Amino acid sequence: MRDFVSSRARDIPPSGIRKFFDLLLSMEDVITLGVGEPDFNTPWTVSEAGIYAIEQGHTSYTSNKGLLLLRQLISRDIGKRFGVDYDPEGEILVTSGVSEGLDIALRAIIDPGDEVLVAQPCYVAYAPCATLAGGVSVPVPCDERHHFRLQPDILMERITNKSKALVMNFPNNPTGAVMQKSHLKEIGDIVIDHDLLLISDEVYSALTYEGSHTAIASLEGLRERTITLNGFSKAYSMTGWRVGYLCAPPSLCEAALKIHQYVMLCAPIMAQMAAIEALRNGEEDKNRMVREYLLRRNLFVEGLNRIGLPCHTPEGAFYAFPSVEKTGLDDITFAERLLAEQHVAVVPGSVFGGAGAGYLRCAYAVSREHLIEALKRMEAFIHGL
Ligand SMILES: Cc1ncc(COP(=O)(O)O)c(C=O)c1O
């Protein structure tokens, strides 16, 4: 029989995170700092809105674009928080999470062979989705010397006449890095000068601890060449509901909508109705969770530095990204041995691209008790080396 699997599907690697976490399944007493998922339940009023939607018989498709009320509330929310206006009728598309938004954004803009610059270390889906869309992903490393921020000169070095778009994510998964307005402006100028499109994944925007988040589309000249992705998974602890959104100028939004209507139709209606409740009444819950993440960050990052794993202070998201260089182990060996010997699960930084080698991603979206216990075990592991 022929091998029916396409070369594209064959060639993309399985997610390094999932592969690593399959190891966990057979183990007991594991503290996992591995999964990038809030440990909080979805705020109750939000869940209730979803349940009530089902009780009321809201079990149908919605408009492909998503419920108009949800798009209106998203428009109001981002207008208020970031000072950038999007028309709910033609510039906002509700997606099944940022994951779908990323996929359709890339498919909407890539022709075969187009190069997609990807600020690395980065979320594991960027390069595979660019490949699946027919593009070629080009990593742009963001190193610790520069607080893991994207550097204009390094970006410039990677631009060729095939470059079409830049994908970036700040606050960043896995480093927690944040780009301030002045940094974004420098990147934006390069994007404009080289006539590139920006795909900005701002799913962690609500989790910005120092100062406030700047949406890159709010900077002069960038709104018309930016697709912004955002969603409810992280800010409102709604990973399982699968609601996100894409904001873009009409022609790009329309192109993404065409793909979305064939592959997804719409995000689940009950999840959209829960998202409406999150935007109407979820602010306090969101702020409560963000305050708790900040306490956890301070506790955990201070602890990592104390036990001999130097860690820059992440200014956003819920990840710490300590270096393991001093231990003499590479990140994969460190993570595998830490799991086997001390039952603490973290993700090797190299899973997030070559620029992440030598680091660990530790998600501090777990209770403070778990973080304290994880630090104890990590310290014991390091002492035993
Ligand atoms: C940077 C980034 N983008 C997108 C996603 C996926 O988000 P969603 O649940 O909205 O699909 C994640 C999840 O970890 C992420 O870290």
The ligand as an SDF file (V2000), in Angstrom:
LIG
                    3D

 16 16  0  0  0  0  0  0  0  0999 V2000
    1.6830   32.3300   22.5130 C   0  0  0  0  0  0  0  0  0  0  0  0
    0.4850   31.4650   22.4320 C   0  0  0  0  0  0  0  0  0  0  0  0
   -0.3740   31.6490   21.4220 N   0  0  0  0  0  0  0  0  0  0  0  0
   -1.4760   30.8800   21.3170 C   0  0  0  0  0  0  0  0  0  0  0  0
   -1.7570   29.8910   22.2180 C   0  0  0  0  0  0  0  0  0  0  0  0
   -3.0150   29.0900   22.0440 C   0  0  0  0  0  0  0  0  0  0  0  0
   -4.0770   29.8200   22.5420 O   0  0  0  0  0  0  0  0  0  0  0  0
   -5.5980   29.3450   22.3980 P   0  0  0  0  0  0  0  0  0  0  0  0
   -5.9360   28.5070   23.5890 O   0  0  0  0  0  0  0  0  0  0  0  0
   -6.3580   30.6310   22.3800 O   0  0  0  0  0  0  0  0  0  0  0  0
   -5.6880   28.5960   21.1220 O   0  0  0  0  0  0  0  0  0  0  0  0
   -0.8930   29.6590   23.2860 C   0  0  0  0  0  0  0  0  0  0  0  0
   -1.1440   28.5720   24.2460 C   0  0  0  0  0  0  0  0  0  0  0  0
   -0.3170   28.2010   25.0360 O   0  0  0  0  0  0  0  0  0  0  0  0
    0.2630   30.4720   23.3980 C   0  0  0  0  0  0  0  0  0  0  0  0
    1.1220   30.3070   24.3950 O   0  0  0  0  0  0  0  0  0  0  0  0
  1  2  1  0
  2  3  1  0
  2 15  2  0
  3  4  2  0
  4  5  1  0
  5  6  1  0
  5 12  2  0
  6  7  1  0
  7  8  1  0
  8  9  2  0
  8 10  1  0
  8 11  1  0
 12 13  1  0
 12 15  1  0
 13 14  2  0
 15 16  1  0
M  END
$$$$
